[in-house]
C-alpha cells in the first residue's frame, strides 16, 4: 500500500529539474530561494519577481479501499497551485501540463483545475489543480 504525504509530493517536484529549469526560464533568472513549498511561502517571498512558484497542500479526507478489514489502497488528494505573471499565458499552459504529467507519472489524476487572478497580487494568475491518487502508478510493472 502506498502512503504518501505532502512532503513526498514535494520531493517529486523538487527532484524534477525540468520543471524547476522551466520556472527559472519563465522568471528569466535562477533564484536562490526555493521555488516549491509545502504550504504558503513566507510573506517576504511572495512578490511578482519570484513568480512562478509552486505550493503543495494536502486536501482533507481519508478515502481508501479495504480488504480483510485492512486498508488496501489509499486515495490521498493534493492541491498543487502555482502563481505566474498573468500575461505569460503560453508559459502558464506549458507549466500546468508539466505539473499534470509529473503527478500522472506518479499515479495521480487531476479532477479539478481553475485559473483565477490573485486578489492580493493582481499581476499574478493563480493556477489550481486538485489531484487524487489512482491506486497505482502508470510506471509500475
Secondary structure by P-SEA (a helix, b strand, c coil): cccccaaaaaaaaaacaaaaaaaaaaacccccccccccccccccccccccccbbbbbbccccccccccccccbbbbbbbbbbbccccaaaaaaaaaaaaaaaaaaacccccccccccccccccbbbbbbbbbbcccccccc
